[in-house]
């Protein structure tokens, strides 16, 4: 290959690189603008949805408060828990404790 052919190929590759860079930049710019518009629309829709939900909750709270004021207060009944029984076994069994009755040693 002579120098002329090498120069032409290099020039064509440089032009292709420039056009490719310009195309990629424009595509990325369009994608970002479209994404921003989509995000803005999604945000507005979500805000509208959340505002409607908030209004619904406020209506339910107002109705609930009105019902609570009309109702009598709840009666609180306290039940004691059952007692906890702790059983301690001793190493001495009946008859081996030196004549004490019932296995009571007084060594609690």
C-alpha positions in Angstrom: 0.0 0.0 0.0 1.3 3.4 -0.8 1.1 6.5 1.3 -1.9 7.9 -0.5 -4.0 4.8 0.3 -2.9 4.9 4.0 -3.9 8.6 4.2 -7.3 8.0 2.7 -8.1 5.0 5.1 -6.9 7.1 8.1 -9.1 10.0 6.9 -12.1 7.8 6.5 -11.6 6.3 9.9 -11.3 9.7 11.5 -14.5 10.9 9.8 -16.3 7.8 11.0 -15.1 8.4 14.5 -16.3 12.0 14.5 -19.7 11.1 13.0 -20.1 8.2 15.5 -19.3 10.5 18.4 -21.8 13.2 17.2 -24.5 10.5 16.8 -23.9 9.0 20.2 -24.0 12.5 21.8 -27.3 13.4 20.2 -28.8 10.0 21.1 -27.7 10.3 24.7 -29.1 13.8 24.8 -32.5 12.8 23.4 -32.6 9.8 25.8 -31.9 12.0 28.8 -34.6 14.5 27.8 -37.1 11.8 27.2 -36.2 10.1 30.5 -36.5 13.5 32.4 -40.0 14.1 30.9 -41.0 10.5 31.8 -39.7 11.0 35.3 -41.6 14.3 35.7 -44.9 12.7 34.5 -44.4 9.7 36.9 -43.7 12.1 39.8 -46.9 14.2 39.1 -49.0 11.0 38.8 -47.5 9.7 42.1 -48.2 13.0 43.9 -51.8 13.0 42.7 -52.2 9.4 43.9 -50.7 10.1 47.3 -52.9 13.3 47.7 -56.0 11.2 47.0 -54.9 8.6 49.5 -54.2 11.2 52.2 -57.6 12.7 51.7 -59.2 9.2 52.1 -57.2 8.7 55.3 -58.2 12.0 56.7 -61.9 11.2 56.0 -61.6 7.8 57.8 -59.8 9.5 60.7 -62.5 12.1 61.1 -65.2 9.4 61.0 -63.3 7.3 63.5 -62.9 10.2 65.9 -66.6 11.0 65.7 -67.4 7.4 66.5 -65.0 7.3 69.4 -66.5 10.4 71.0 -70.0 8.8 70.8 -69.0 5.4 72.2 -68.4 4.7 75.9 -64.8 4.3 77.0 -63.6 0.7 77.0 -63.5 -1.2 80.2 -60.0 -2.5 81.2 -59.9 -5.8 83.0 -56.7 -7.0 84.5 -56.1 -10.7 85.0 -53.1 -11.7 87.2 -50.9 -14.3 85.6 -50.8 -17.7 87.2 -48.1 -18.2 89.8 -44.8 -19.6 88.8 -44.0 -22.8 90.7 -40.3 -23.7 91.1 -39.6 -27.2 92.2 -36.1 -28.0 93.6 -35.0 -31.6 93.8 -32.5 -32.5 96.4 -29.9 -35.3 96.2 -31.3 -36.8 99.4 -34.3 -39.0 99.0 -36.8 -40.1 101.7 -35.2 -42.5 104.1 -31.7 -41.4 103.4 -31.8 -38.1 105.2 -31.2 -39.3 108.7 -34.8 -39.7 109.9 -36.3 -36.4 108.9 -39.9 -36.7 107.8 -41.1 -35.6 104.3 -37.6 -34.7 103.1 -37.7 -31.2 104.5 -34.1 -30.2 105.3 -34.5 -26.4 105.8 -31.5 -25.8 103.5 -33.3 -23.7 100.9 
